[in-house]
Amino acid sequence: MIKDYPSYFEIFKCVGGSCKDSCCIGWELDIDDETFYKYRVVEGEFGKRLNEHMVDEKDAKYFRLRENKRCPMLNDDNLCDIILNLGEDALCTVCGEYPRYFVDLEGYTQIDLSLSCLEVGRLFFSSANTFSFKRKIEKENKTIFIADINQKEDGLSTLDPFLQEVIKKRDSEIALLQNRRKPFYLRLEELGYLNRFRSIFFDLNKNTVLEIKHEIISLCDEMEILEKRFPNYLMELRLLSDDEFFDLTSDFIAEHNAMCAGYFEKLATYLIFRYSLDVCFQCKRENIESFIDRSLCLILFLSMIHWKSNSFFIEDIIDIAHLYSKQVEHDETNVDILKRL
């Protein structure tokens, strides 16, 4: 079994009650079948409480949220009572894995962390350096090889040839983006498909910038709203005249060019790592490329709107990436809207 993951995966740890946007608030919390039936037989007062709040419908099992949208197992200290009473191993799959996510293919697993988690965002953006990706090879549950991806010995020979090529292409694109001996605009040019983002960030042709603005707004209007702040950002974006929007774009990029080059290099790397394997699930390569390009444009526009009436420091890009991820990445339909050709 081959497992690929970013280096920050190894150091992530949930901050629990100190999190400013708890994943136990506002989300419908599905319960997998195995855990559901384990909860059913928990005894005592806590077992009674578990069963009072679990819902078993025809196609879903979940915790019914309180009126304030909090998970009924979240206590006043923002700590999980399931962990406190039964231990972390008793969590359902969704709660136990988030913000980790896994893509499983024959002989291969890709592991990553979602930027919808603020603590992941802190780890992701806090270093000015590029982050590495690790490859672990396991045999009979023992690790026999672990190294940075892009070493000469890639360890992929046991995988399906098509999957090997997908992984190698993903890794080569990441290596290109992280090659800071070349200027960022040249790396984007050589990558060859982030043309919308490159047109905004470097070319600043007014007609092209405005065309992309209207495309992104139109696509976002089709999305289901998952992040409560997203409609306000979208409304502010829509209310800007074309001249105001272009001036805002020019001013933002002029003031934050160097800092944003680092941020968006990381974001492009994150998106390439996360979504390249979608071709193994009947998604066309050009749809993935379009999604990554539009996602970077959307994050840039959200950053500009935020800066218009606030600051723009590291905590701001962490929050904007968090907003984007909650709104887009947590809904397959919203992802598909940005993939559309």
N, C-alpha and C positions, 0 to 999 in steps of 0.2 A: 504494500500500500504506500502510495506517494501522497504526501500532504504539503501543500504550499500555503504560506501565510505571511503577512507583514510582520516586521520585527516588533511593532508596538503591541501585537497580539499577546506576546509573552509577558508584558508588564501591566496589562489592563487589570484593574480591580474596581468593582462597583464601589461607589462612595456612599451608598445607602442613604441614610436619613439626611445627609448634607447636600444631596443633589437638588439643584434649583428647578429642575423639571422632571419630576419622578416619572418613570415609565409605568408606575402603578396608578397613575392618575390620568383619566381621559381616554384610555385605551380599553376596548373590549378584550377581555382576557380569556381566550379559548383554553379549554382543558382537554388534553388528549385522553383517549379512552382508558388506557392503562392507569393513569393517575386518577381519573375520575372514580374508577371503581375502588382504588385504594383509599381515596378520601371517604367513600361511602361507608367503609367499615371502621373508620377511626372512632374510638370510644370517648366517653366523657363529655364534659361541657364544650371542649374545643371541637370534637367531632360533631356535636349537635350544631354548633355555629357554622362549621363548614357546610353541612348539608342544608342548612337554612338558606344559604346564599348561592348554592349551585343550581344551575338550570340545565335540564336535559330535554332538548328539543329534537325533532326528527333528524335534522342534519347538523346539529351543533350542540356542544356541551361547553358551558362557560360560567364565569362568575357574573352575577348581576351587579352592576355598579350601583353605588349609593347615589342619592340625588345630587350630591356635589361631585359626581364622576370619579370618586375614589374607589379603588378596589376595597371590598369589604374586609379583606385580610390585612389592609394597611392600617397600622395603629397611629395614634396621635403624634408619635415621634418619627413618623414616616419610615418605620421599620416593618418588615413582613412578619406577621404572627405565625405564618406557616413555618418559616425558618426558626423562629424562636421556640415553637412548640414541637416541631417534628424534625427539624434539621434541614439544611440546604438540599440534601438529596431527595427530599420529598416534594420539591417544586415540580410543577407540570413542565412539559417540554418548552413551551413558549417562554415561561418565566426563567427557566434554568439556562436557556441558551442566549437570550437577548442580552447585549447587542451583538453577540456573535452570530454569524450565519455560515452555513455550510452548503457547498455545491458538491454533490456526490455523483461520481461516474465510476465506471468499472476500473478498479485499481487506483483510483485517484480521488482526492478530496481537496477542494479549494476552501480555505477558511479565511474569513475576514470579519471586520467589526464595522458596525453602521455609524455614520456620522450623525444619526438622529440622537445618539447618546452624547451629552455634553462632555462627559469625562473622556470619551474616545476623541472628541474634537480637541480637547486640551492636549492630549498626548500627540495627536496628529499634527497640530499646528505649532506646538511649543518650541520645537527645534528648528533652527534655520537650515539645518543640514537635510539632505535627502534621507529617506528611510529605506532600509533594505528589505528584501523579501527572502524568506527562508524556505528551504526545501528539506523535508524530513522523509526518509525512506524507512519503512517499518517492515519487518518480516517476523511472523509468528509472535506479534505483539512486542517485539524488541526493536529499538531504534538502531539501525545499522549504518546510517549515513545522515548527516545534517550539515548544510552549508548554505551560503548565499546563492540565490538563483543567479544565473548567468555565469557560473563557473564552467570551465571547459567540459567537465563531466556532468551532463545534465541529469542522468539517471532516469531518463524517460523511455528507454528502449523497450520496456515491458508493456507499454501502453498501446492502444489502438493507434495506427499511423495518422489518422485524421486528427485525433485528440492531440497527439504529439505536435503536429503542425500548428494547431490552434494555440497551444501553450507557448511554443517557441515564438510565434508571431507576437503574442501578448508580451512576453518577456523582452523581446527585441524593441518593441515600442516603448516600454517602460525605461529600458536602458537608454534609448534615444532621448526621451524627455528629461532624464536625470543627468544627462551629460552637460554639465555646466561650463565646460570649456567652450561651448558654443552659446551665443546669445539666444534668449528665449524665442525670439521671433523666427530665427533660423531653424530651431528645433521644431517649432510648429509647422513651418513650411516643409521641412523634410518629412514630417509625419504624414502630411498630405490630405487630411480630411477634417481638421478643425477650422474650416474656412470661415464660418460665420464669426466664431470667436476671434480669430486672427484679424478679420476685417474690422472688427470693432476696436480691438485692443491696440492694433498697430497701424492700420491703414486710415481709419477715421474718415472714410468717404461718406458724406452726409446722406446721400440717397440710399446707400447700402445699409448704413446704421439704422435708418428709419424703417427700411423694409424689414430688417430683422426684428426691430422693436414690435412692429405690428404683427409679425408672424408669431412671436412668443406670446403676446397678449391674447391673440386669437386661440392659440392652443391651450393656454392656461384657463381661458373662459370655459373650456369643455371639461375641466377637471372636477372631480368630487373634492370638496374642501375637507381636509383632514387637520390642518394646522390653523388654529383660530385667527392668527395674525395675518395669514396669507391674503385674504380678501382686501385688507387695508393697504398692504403693499401694492397689490395689483391695482387698486383704485387710484392710489397716488401716481402710479406709473401711467395709467390711462389718462389722468387729468392733465399731465404735462403736455403742452403743445409740442409739436415737432421741433421747433426752434429751441424751446426750453430743454427738451430731452437731449438734443444734440449738444447744447452748451454744458449741461450737467455731465454728460459722458466725457466730453473733452476735458472739463475741469477735474473730474475725478481721476481720470487716467493720468493727467499731467501731475497731479499731486501725489498719487499713490502707485506710480508705475513700477518702481523697483520692488516695493513690498508686495504688490499684487502679483508680480511675475512669479515670486516664490510661492505664494498661496495657490495660484492657479496651476502652476506646475504640479503641486501636490494633489490638487483636486482632479486634474486630468489623469494623473497616475492612479488615483483611487478608482476613478470611473472605468478606466481601461482594465485594471485588475478585476474589478467586480463584475463587469458585464461582457468581457470578451468571450467567455464560455457559453453565452447565450446561443451561439451558433450551433452548439451541440443539442439545442432544444428547439430546432426548426425556426430559428430567427435568422434572417439574412444579415450578412455582415454590414451592408449599407444602412440598415435600420439601426444597428448598434452604433455605428459611427455618427449617424444623425442625432441619436439620443445623447451621446457624450457631448457633441458640439452644442446642441441646444441647452443642455444642462449647464454647461459653463456660462453660456450667455445669460441664462436665467439667474444664476448665482451672482453674476456681475451686475445685472440690473437690480436685484434685491440689495446688493451692497451699496450701489449708488443711491437708491432711495433711502436707505438707512443713514448714509453719510449726509444726505441733504439736510437732515434736522438733528443729527447726532454726531458722534465721533466715528472714527474707523481705526480701531486698534485690533490687537489679536483677539480680545474677547468678543469683538464685534463679528469678525469673520467666523469664529467658532459658532456664534449664535446664528448667523445667516446660513451656514452649512447645515446646522441642526434644523433650522426652519425648512430649508429645501428638502432635506432627507425625509423629514416627517411628512411633508406635503406630497412628495413625488414617490420616493422609494418604498413607502409603506402601502402602496396601492398599485397593483399590476396594471389596472386600467390607466392610471395616470402615467405610469412608465410607458405604456404602449402609445399613448397620445404623443409623447415626445419622440418616440421611435418612428412615427409615421413618416413616410416619404412624401 
